[in-house]
Amino acid sequence: MKSGIRKGSVVVVTWVLATTMAYAQAPNLSIQTPLSGLMGSTFQAFVSLSNNGTATAANVTVTSITLDAAALTSPALPLSVEPLSPGNHNVLDLRFDGTNLIVGNA
């Protein structure tokens, strides 16, 4: 069984922030370096989606998630994210088919 931390992996998360009003204050979303590892044939990444802005980020929908050539197995997309107030974050639990991934390869 392969297990361990994959160094240099890149998880790309794309989101849509739908708003119906213009605000003087605005949310500013970012992701942090994920905590990740390969357990058996599943590559799991915990990605923190943070609101660094000055307004609550509501109606956020994650529309795509990619990791090299590994297929996303969970969660299903599109993914609605709970509203994020300024300074708060939500951790996304992402799972990929890690069959063709090798621990330590970037």
ROSE-4610 file (N, C-alpha, C; in Angstrom, 1 decimal, always signed):
// ROSE-4610
residu = [M/M/M/K/K/K/S/S/S/G/G/G/I/I/I/R/R/R/K/K/K/G/G/G/S/S/S/V/V/V/V/V/V/V/V/V/V/V/V/T/T/T/W/W/W/V/V/V/L/L/L/A/A/A/T/T/T/T/T/T/M/M/M/A/A/A/Y/Y/Y/A/A/A/Q/Q/Q/A/A/A/P/P/P/N/N/N/L/L/L/S/S/S/I/I/I/Q/Q/Q/T/T/T/P/P/P/L/L/L/S/S/S/G/G/G/L/L/L/M/M/M/G/G/G/S/S/S/T/T/T/F/F/F/Q/Q/Q/A/A/A/F/F/F/V/V/V/S/S/S/L/L/L/S/S/S/N/N/N/N/N/N/G/G/G/T/T/T/A/A/A/T/T/T/A/A/A/A/A/A/N/N/N/V/V/V/T/T/T/V/V/V/T/T/T/S/S/S/I/I/I/T/T/T/L/L/L/D/D/D/A/A/A/A/A/A/A/A/A/L/L/L/T/T/T/S/S/S/P/P/P/A/A/A/L/L/L/P/P/P/L/L/L/S/S/S/V/V/V/E/E/E/P/P/P/L/L/L/S/S/S/P/P/P/G/G/G/N/N/N/H/H/H/N/N/N/V/V/V/L/L/L/D/D/D/L/L/L/R/R/R/F/F/F/D/D/D/G/G/G/T/T/T/N/N/N/L/L/L/I/I/I/V/V/V/G/G/G/N/N/N/A/A/A]
num = [1/1/1/2/2/2/3/3/3/4/4/4/5/5/5/6/6/6/7/7/7/8/8/8/9/9/9/10/10/10/11/11/11/12/12/12/13/13/13/14/14/14/15/15/15/16/16/16/17/17/17/18/18/18/19/19/19/20/20/20/21/21/21/22/22/22/23/23/23/24/24/24/25/25/25/26/26/26/27/27/27/28/28/28/29/29/29/30/30/30/31/31/31/32/32/32/33/33/33/34/34/34/35/35/35/36/36/36/37/37/37/38/38/38/39/39/39/40/40/40/41/41/41/42/42/42/43/43/43/44/44/44/45/45/45/46/46/46/47/47/47/48/48/48/49/49/49/50/50/50/51/51/51/52/52/52/53/53/53/54/54/54/55/55/55/56/56/56/57/57/57/58/58/58/59/59/59/60/60/60/61/61/61/62/62/62/63/63/63/64/64/64/65/65/65/66/66/66/67/67/67/68/68/68/69/69/69/70/70/70/71/71/71/72/72/72/73/73/73/74/74/74/75/75/75/76/76/76/77/77/77/78/78/78/79/79/79/80/80/80/81/81/81/82/82/82/83/83/83/84/84/84/85/85/85/86/86/86/87/87/87/88/88/88/89/89/89/90/90/90/91/91/91/92/92/92/93/93/93/94/94/94/95/95/95/96/96/96/97/97/97/98/98/98/99/99/99/100/100/100/101/101/101/102/102/102/103/103/103/104/104/104/105/105/105/106/106/106]
x = [+0.8/+0.0/+0.9/+0.6/+1.4/+0.7/+1.5/+1.0/+2.1/+1.7/+2.6/+2.2/+3.0/+2.7/+3.3/+2.5/+2.9/+3.5/+4.7/+5.4/+5.2/+5.0/+4.9/+3.6/+2.6/+1.3/+0.6/-0.1/-0.9/-2.4/-3.2/-4.6/-5.2/-5.9/-6.5/-8.0/-8.5/-9.9/-10.4/-11.5/-12.1/-13.5/-13.8/-15.1/-15.8/-17.1/-17.9/-18.6/-18.5/-19.1/-20.2/-21.5/-22.6/-23.2/-23.2/-23.9/-24.9/-25.8/-26.9/-26.8/-25.9/-25.8/-24.3/-24.1/-22.7/-22.4/-21.3/-21.0/-19.7/-19.6/-18.4/-17.4/-17.8/-17.0/-17.1/-16.1/-16.2/-15.4/-15.9/-15.2/-13.9/-12.9/-11.7/-11.3/-11.6/-11.4/-10.0/-9.4/-8.1/-8.0/-7.1/-6.9/-5.5/-5.3/-4.0/-3.4/-2.1/-1.4/-2.2/-2.6/-3.3/-2.5/-3.1/-2.6/-3.0/-2.1/-2.5/-1.7/-2.3/-1.5/-2.2/-1.5/-2.0/-2.2/-3.4/-3.7/-4.4/-3.6/-4.1/-4.2/-5.4/-5.5/-6.3/-6.4/-7.1/-6.1/-6.1/-5.3/-6.3/-6.0/-6.9/-6.2/-6.9/-6.4/-7.4/-6.9/-7.7/-7.3/-8.2/-7.8/-8.7/-8.0/-8.7/-9.1/-10.4/-10.9/-11.2/-10.4/-10.5/-11.1/-11.8/-12.3/-11.4/-10.5/-9.7/-10.2/-11.5/-12.1/-12.8/-13.6/-14.3/-15.8/-16.3/-17.7/-17.9/-19.0/-19.3/-19.4/-18.8/-18.8/-20.0/-21.1/-22.3/-22.5/-23.2/-23.5/-22.2/-21.3/-20.0/-20.3/-19.9/-20.0/-18.7/-18.1/-16.9/-17.3/-16.7/-17.1/-16.1/-14.9/-13.9/-12.8/-12.3/-11.1/-10.3/-9.0/-8.1/-6.8/-6.3/-5.0/-4.3/-3.4/-2.6/-3.7/-3.4/-4.3/-5.2/-5.2/-6.0/-7.5/-8.4/-9.9/-10.4/-11.2/-11.9/-12.9/-12.9/-14.0/-15.0/-14.6/-15.5/-14.9/-15.8/-17.2/-17.7/-19.0/-19.6/-19.6/-19.4/-19.4/-20.7/-21.2/-20.7/-21.0/-20.2/-20.2/-20.5/-21.7/-22.0/-21.3/-20.7/-19.9/-20.7/-20.7/-21.4/-20.9/-21.7/-21.2/-20.0/-19.0/-17.8/-17.7/-17.8/-17.6/-16.2/-15.9/-14.5/-13.6/-12.5/-11.5/-11.7/-12.8/-13.1/-12.7/-12.8/-12.4/-13.3/-13.3/-14.0/-13.0/-12.9/-11.9/-12.7/-12.2/-12.7/-12.0/-12.8/-12.2/-12.3/-11.2/-11.1/-10.5/-11.1/-10.6/-10.5/-9.3/-9.0/-8.6/-8.8/-8.3/-6.8/-6.1/-4.6/-3.9/-4.6/-4.0/-2.7/-2.6/-1.4/-0.5/-0.8/+0.1/+1.2/+2.4/+3.5/+3.9/+4.1/+4.4/+5.8/+5.9/+7.1/+7.3/+6.5/+6.6/+5.9/+6.4/+5.8/+5.1]
y = [-1.2/+0.0/+1.2/+2.1/+3.4/+4.4/+5.1/+6.1/+7.2/+8.4/+9.4/+10.7/+11.7/+13.1/+13.2/+13.8/+14.1/+15.5/+15.7/+17.0/+17.6/+18.9/+19.6/+19.4/+18.8/+18.6/+19.9/+20.0/+21.3/+20.9/+21.4/+21.2/+22.6/+22.5/+23.8/+23.7/+24.8/+24.9/+26.2/+26.1/+27.2/+27.4/+28.7/+28.9/+30.1/+30.1/+31.2/+31.9/+33.2/+34.0/+34.8/+34.3/+35.0/+36.0/+37.3/+38.3/+39.1/+39.6/+40.4/+41.9/+42.3/+43.7/+44.1/+45.4/+45.9/+46.4/+46.1/+46.5/+47.3/+48.3/+49.0/+48.1/+47.2/+46.1/+44.9/+44.1/+42.9/+41.7/+40.5/+39.3/+39.1/+38.5/+38.2/+36.7/+35.8/+34.4/+33.9/+33.1/+32.5/+31.1/+30.3/+28.9/+28.9/+28.0/+27.8/+26.6/+26.4/+25.1/+24.0/+22.9/+21.8/+20.9/+20.3/+19.2/+17.9/+17.1/+16.0/+14.7/+13.6/+12.4/+11.3/+10.2/+9.1/+7.9/+7.5/+6.3/+5.3/+4.2/+3.2/+3.7/+3.7/+4.2/+5.6/+6.2/+7.5/+8.6/+9.6/+10.8/+11.8/+12.2/+13.1/+14.4/+15.5/+16.8/+17.6/+18.3/+19.2/+20.6/+21.4/+22.7/+23.7/+24.7/+25.8/+26.9/+27.2/+28.3/+29.4/+30.5/+31.6/+32.9/+33.6/+35.0/+36.0/+36.6/+37.7/+39.1/+39.2/+40.4/+41.1/+42.1/+42.9/+42.6/+41.7/+41.4/+39.9/+39.4/+38.0/+37.5/+36.3/+35.7/+34.7/+35.0/+34.2/+33.7/+32.6/+32.0/+31.6/+31.0/+30.5/+29.1/+28.9/+27.5/+27.1/+26.0/+25.5/+24.7/+25.2/+24.6/+23.6/+23.7/+22.7/+22.5/+21.3/+20.9/+20.0/+20.3/+19.4/+19.1/+17.9/+17.5/+16.7/+17.3/+16.6/+15.8/+14.5/+13.6/+12.8/+13.0/+12.2/+12.7/+11.8/+12.2/+12.4/+13.5/+13.8/+12.8/+12.1/+11.1/+11.7/+12.7/+13.3/+14.6/+15.6/+15.7/+15.9/+15.7/+15.9/+17.5/+17.8/+19.2/+19.5/+20.7/+21.9/+21.7/+22.3/+22.2/+23.6/+23.7/+24.9/+25.0/+26.2/+26.4/+27.3/+27.0/+27.8/+29.2/+30.2/+31.6/+31.8/+32.6/+32.8/+34.3/+34.5/+35.9/+36.3/+37.6/+38.1/+37.4/+37.0/+36.4/+34.9/+34.3/+32.9/+32.0/+30.7/+29.8/+28.5/+27.8/+26.5/+25.5/+24.3/+23.3/+22.4/+22.3/+21.3/+20.0/+18.9/+17.6/+17.0/+17.0/+16.5/+15.2/+14.3/+12.9/+12.7/+12.1/+11.8/+10.3/+9.8/+8.5/+8.6/+8.0/+8.1/+7.0/+6.1/+4.9/+5.2/+6.2/+6.5/+7.5/+8.0/+8.9/+8.2/+8.8/+8.2/+9.2/+8.7/+9.6/+10.2/+11.5/+12.3/+12.9/+12.5/+13.1/+14.4/+15.4/+16.7/+16.7]
z = [+0.0/+0.0/+0.0/-0.9/-1.0/+0.0/+0.7/+1.6/+1.8/+2.2/+2.4/+1.8/+1.9/+1.4/+0.0/-0.9/-2.2/-2.2/-2.5/-2.4/-3.8/-3.9/-5.1/-5.9/-5.3/-6.0/-6.1/-7.2/-7.4/-7.6/-6.7/-6.8/-7.3/-8.4/-9.0/-8.7/-8.0/-7.7/-8.3/-9.1/-9.7/-9.1/-8.8/-8.2/-8.9/-8.7/-9.2/-8.0/-7.9/-6.9/-7.5/-7.3/-7.9/-6.9/-7.4/-6.6/-7.4/-6.8/-7.5/-7.3/-6.4/-6.0/-6.0/-6.3/-6.2/-4.8/-4.3/-2.9/-2.9/-2.0/-1.8/-1.1/-0.3/+0.2/-0.6/-0.7/-1.5/-0.9/-1.1/-0.7/-1.6/-1.1/-1.8/-1.5/-2.4/-2.1/-2.5/-1.7/-2.1/-1.5/-2.0/-1.4/-0.9/+0.1/+0.8/+0.3/+0.6/+0.2/+0.9/+0.1/+0.7/+1.5/+2.5/+3.2/+2.4/+2.0/+1.1/+1.3/+0.8/+0.9/+0.1/-0.2/-1.0/+0.0/+0.0/+0.9/+0.0/-0.2/-1.1/-2.5/-3.1/-4.5/-4.5/-3.3/-3.2/-2.8/-3.6/-3.2/-2.6/-1.3/-0.6/-0.4/-0.6/-0.3/+0.4/+1.5/+2.3/+1.9/+1.2/+0.7/+1.4/+2.0/+2.7/+1.7/+1.6/+0.8/+1.8/+1.6/+2.6/+2.0/+2.8/+2.4/+3.1/+2.3/+2.8/+2.5/+2.1/+1.7/+2.9/+2.6/+3.6/+3.7/+2.9/+2.8/+2.8/+3.2/+3.2/+1.8/+1.5/+0.2/+0.3/-0.4/-0.4/-1.8/-2.0/-3.3/-4.0/-3.3/-3.9/-4.4/-5.7/-6.2/-6.8/-6.4/-7.0/-8.3/-9.4/-10.7/-11.3/-10.9/-11.4/-10.4/-10.3/-9.5/-10.3/-10.4/-11.1/-10.3/-10.6/-10.0/-11.1/-11.8/-12.8/-13.7/-13.9/-14.7/-13.8/-12.5/-11.6/-11.6/-11.7/-11.8/-10.4/-10.3/-9.0/-8.8/-7.6/-7.3/-6.3/-5.5/-4.5/-4.1/-4.0/-4.0/-5.5/-5.7/-7.0/-7.3/-8.5/-8.9/-9.7/-9.7/-9.0/-7.5/-6.6/-5.2/-4.6/-3.9/-3.2/-1.9/-1.6/-0.4/+0.5/+1.8/+2.8/+2.7/+3.1/+3.1/+4.0/+3.5/+4.2/+4.6/+5.9/+6.4/+6.3/+6.3/+6.2/+7.2/+6.8/+7.7/+8.0/+7.5/+7.8/+6.6/+6.8/+5.7/+5.8/+4.8/+4.7/+4.1/+4.7/+4.2/+3.3/+2.1/+1.1/+1.2/+1.4/+1.4/+0.0/-0.7/-2.1/-2.2/-3.0/-3.2/-4.7/-5.1/-6.5/-6.6/-7.8/-8.2/-8.2/-7.3/-7.2/-7.8/-8.6/-9.1/-9.8/-10.6/-11.4/-10.8/-9.6/-9.0/-8.2/-8.1/-7.4/-6.3/-5.1/-4.0/-4.2/-4.1/-4.2/-5.6/-6.6/-7.9/-8.0/-8.6/-8.8/-10.1]
